[in-house]
């Protein structure tokens, strides 16, 4: 006699199969934190900036520029673990999650997530990040980014039991051995220095995301929705537009001192947007 009435879910998105191949247990060195950013100063200057550069700038673009600035200041957190050693990157590459909506009667079931990278972000201005991400996102959603499209296609036909093996082998070749596998259709640096997910655009105020072991990324930021909140300013309560950023980091590479300095520098970027962001 069956204990529970269960059935196997066969028809699902490639992302779900990737997730099953990513996490085996809940034990990991992840640390979780929350940074709340006052967007008042940004909102004063952002409309003119968008008009000047003819581009829509979202909080995730601003966060990308700010974190690139922070990692450029503290290069010891811009790295990855290979074997038992820490290796540092020479530039900051931002990875942005991209939502790919489903099409047709199976739209909800077929919707999935992908991603794209913005290299050398420390040298880019915010409008350049926004324009590059817009172009790359459109290419991913249209299936015109062949590397991403072909790799997602692999997961449509890959057996569930082999998904973990495929992800781990790819990570080992690209990051563990530092081999250029682009001639096999694998991106040279598919995940970059830091992952950024704009959950605010999905209507979610706040959420923490888990680190992906095969990505070798030590830092993940989820950007929530800007909401008006009461804040104590010089002993008085004021209503300010606040942006929550949920942070997940690998404690093997980043510790509390790094996290505190990063949070302080991020807040400074948004307090002085014309100096650091716009």
Secondary structure, 3 states (H helix, E strand, C coil): CCCCCCCCCCCCCHHHHHHHHHCCCCCCCEEEEEEEEECHHHHHHHHHHHHHHCCCCCHHHHHHHHHHHHHHHCHHHCEEEECCEEEECCCCCEEEEEEECCCHHHHHHHCEEEEEEECCHHHCCHHHHHHHHHHHHHHHHCCCCHHHHHHHHHHHHCCHHHHHHHHHHHHHHHHHCCCCCHHHCCCCCCCCCEEEEECHHHCCCCCCCCCCHHHCCCEEEEEEEEEEEEEEECCEEEEEEEEEEEEEEECCCCCHHHHHHHHHHHHHHHHCHHHHCC
